[in-house]
Amino acid sequence: MTLEWEQVIVHSVDPVALGQWWAEALGWVVVHSSDDEFEIRPTADRTPGLDFVRLAEAKQAKSRLHLDFRPDDQAAEVARLEAHGAKRVDIGQGDQSWVVMADPEGNEFCILGSRPQSG
C-alpha cells in the first residue's frame, strides 16, 4: 500500500480570506478557489498543500494540529509575519526557542529557531 500526503485541511469561517493570507505569507500559488474552499500549494503541481474549507463556527480552543516553520532568520520572519497580520500568542509554552503565532482566524503555528549552520 502506498500513501501520498496530498494536503492539510484547515477549517475556516472565511476560507478565501484566510487561504489568501497564507498564500501570501508562504509565497504559494492558488490551485482552487470557490466560496467554500480555497486550496494553495508550493507550486501548482507540488504537494502537500493547504486546503481551507468553510466551517461556520469560529475556532474555540487551542488547535490540536499546527504547522512548524524553520526560517533562515527567526527574528526577521516573525517581524515579517507580524507585519502581515499574524499575532504572537501564549499557549502556555513558557520560555522556548520557538515563537508561537496565530493567523487572522487564531490558528496557531510556530516559527522555530534558525537552523544551525553546518561547518
C-alpha positions in Angstrom: 0.0 0.0 0.0 1.3 3.5 -0.9 0.0 6.7 0.6 0.9 10.2 -0.7 0.3 13.2 1.5 -2.0 15.5 -0.5 -2.9 18.4 1.8 -3.8 19.6 5.2 -7.4 20.7 5.7 -7.9 24.0 7.6 -11.5 24.7 8.7 -12.2 28.4 8.3 -15.0 30.9 8.7 -13.7 32.7 5.6 -11.7 30.2 3.5 -10.9 32.7 0.7 -9.6 35.4 3.0 -7.6 33.0 5.2 -6.3 31.0 2.3 -5.2 34.2 0.5 -3.4 35.3 3.7 -1.5 32.0 3.9 -0.7 32.1 0.1 0.9 35.5 0.6 2.7 34.5 3.8 4.2 31.4 2.2 4.6 32.6 -1.3 2.4 29.7 -2.6 0.1 29.6 -5.5 -3.7 29.2 -5.6 -4.8 26.0 -7.3 -8.5 26.1 -6.5 -10.9 28.8 -5.2 -14.7 28.8 -4.6 -16.8 30.4 -1.9 -16.4 27.4 0.4 -12.9 26.1 -0.5 -9.5 27.7 -1.2 -6.5 25.5 -1.9 -2.9 26.6 -2.1 0.4 24.7 -2.9 4.1 25.5 -3.1 3.7 25.2 -6.9 0.7 24.1 -8.9 2.0 20.5 -9.2 3.7 20.1 -5.8 2.0 18.7 -2.7 1.3 18.7 0.1 -0.8 21.8 0.1 -3.2 23.6 2.4 -7.0 23.4 1.7 -9.1 26.0 3.5 -12.7 24.7 3.9 -15.7 26.7 5.2 -16.9 25.9 8.7 -19.5 28.2 10.1 -18.2 28.2 13.7 -15.2 30.1 14.8 -12.2 28.4 16.4 -13.0 27.6 20.1 -9.8 26.4 21.7 -6.1 25.6 21.2 -5.5 23.9 17.9 -4.9 20.2 18.0 -2.7 20.4 14.9 -0.4 23.2 14.0 2.4 23.9 11.5 6.0 24.5 12.3 8.2 26.6 10.1 12.1 26.8 10.2 13.3 30.1 8.8 16.8 31.3 7.9 16.3 34.2 10.3 13.7 33.8 13.0 13.5 37.4 14.2 13.1 38.7 10.6 10.4 36.1 9.8 8.5 36.8 13.0 8.6 40.5 12.2 7.5 39.9 8.5 4.6 37.7 9.7 3.5 40.3 12.3 3.5 43.0 9.6 1.4 40.6 7.5 -1.2 40.3 10.3 0.0 37.4 12.4 0.0 37.8 16.2 2.2 36.3 18.9 0.3 34.1 21.2 0.8 32.4 24.6 -0.5 28.9 24.7 1.5 28.0 27.9 4.7 27.3 26.1 6.9 29.2 28.5 10.3 30.4 27.5 11.2 28.4 24.4 13.5 28.8 21.4 10.4 29.0 19.1 7.8 31.7 18.7 4.1 30.7 18.7 2.0 32.8 16.4 -1.6 32.8 15.2 -3.1 33.6 11.8 -6.0 36.0 11.4 -8.5 33.3 12.4 -6.5 32.3 15.5 -4.9 29.1 14.2 -1.5 28.7 16.0 1.7 28.0 14.2 5.4 28.1 15.3 8.4 29.8 13.9 11.3 27.7 15.1 14.8 28.9 15.8 17.1 29.3 12.8 18.8 26.0 11.7 22.3 25.8 13.0 24.9 26.4 10.3 26.9 23.3 9.4 30.5 23.8 9.3 
